[in-house]
Amino acid sequence: MITLYDLSGKNDLRFSPYCWRIKYLLNFRKIIYQTKPTCFTERLNNVFFGDARLPTITDDDIKISNSFNIAEHIENKYIDNDKRIINAENKASLYFINDWSDYFLNTSILERVVYDIVNVLDNRDIEYFNESRSKRFGMSPKDFQDYNLKKSENNFNKCCNFLDKILQKQSYLLGENITYAEMIVLGSLTWGEKVSNNTKIEKKFKRLTAWKDKLAISLGH
C-alpha cells in the first residue's frame, strides 16, 4: 500500500498544495492509500527524509519525493499506458502548468495567506515557520501578508483570470479530458482555501468556479 507523508497542522489540518496534488490523483485513480501526518519540524533533520520535502511516499520498498515524480510513478505503475493522464504527448504541457503553478499561482496565494498559515500550524512549527519565512521575505509573515493585501494589484485574481479564460474554450486545462494539470491547479486552490479566506474565487470567474466544483465532486476534497 502507498503511504503518503502529508503535511499536517493544528487539528490534523492537511494544507500542502503538493500533497493535495497526489491525494487528488490517488482519489481519481481509486487507489487505496494511507496518509501519515507530518509537520514541518518532523521532516527537518530527519534521516528518513534527508533533503526530500513533502509529499514523500513509500510504495512497497520504494521511496519517492517531489509531487511530479510521485505522480509519474503512480501512473506508470498502476495505469495502462493508453489510459495515463501523464504521457509523452502531454508531458511538456504538464511541465508548463506545473511550473506556472509553482512560480505564479502559488506565489499569488502565498502573498495573501502566509500569516494565516501561522494560525493553523502545529505548535511545534510556529517558531521555525516565522523565522524561515521572515528570512525569506525580509519581513515577518504578518508584515508580508499585510503589505500584499494593501496593494492595488491582486496577483491571485490575475491567475484566476488566466485560468478562467482557458476554461472558456475547453472543459479542462489541456482540452476535453482530465489530465494531471487538474490535480496541480486544484491542489494550489485547495491550499489557499484550507488556511485562509483571502483566496476565494470571485463570482466573475464563472468557468473556473464551475471547473473547481465539478472536480471537487469527482476527486474528493
Number of C-alpha atoms within 10 A of each C-alpha: 10 17 16 23 22 25 27 19 24 15 9 14 16 22 23 21 27 24 25 26 25 26 25 23 23 20 15 15 14 10 14 10 14 14 14 13 15 19 22 18 15 13 18 14 10 11 9 10 17 10 11 15 16 22 24 23 24 15 14 9 5 8 14 18 19 16 22 19 11 20 22 16 14 20 20 15 10 11 13 9 12 7 9 16 22 21 17 8 9 14 15 12 14 22 13 12 20 19 14 16 22 17 11 15 22 21 15 21 23 21 21 25 26 23 22 19 20 20 14 21 23 18 13 14 17 17 11 13 19 18 13 14 16 16 12 11 11 11 14 18 26 15 15 20 18 16 12 17 15 10 9 7 10 15 18 22 18 14 17 21 18 13 18 20 14 17 22 14 12 13 16 19 24 18 12 11 11 15 19 27 24 22 25 27 24 22 24 23 22 20 23 25 16 18 23 18 12 15 22 13 18 12 9 11 18 15 21 25 18 14 18 17 11 11 19 14 9 11 18 12 13
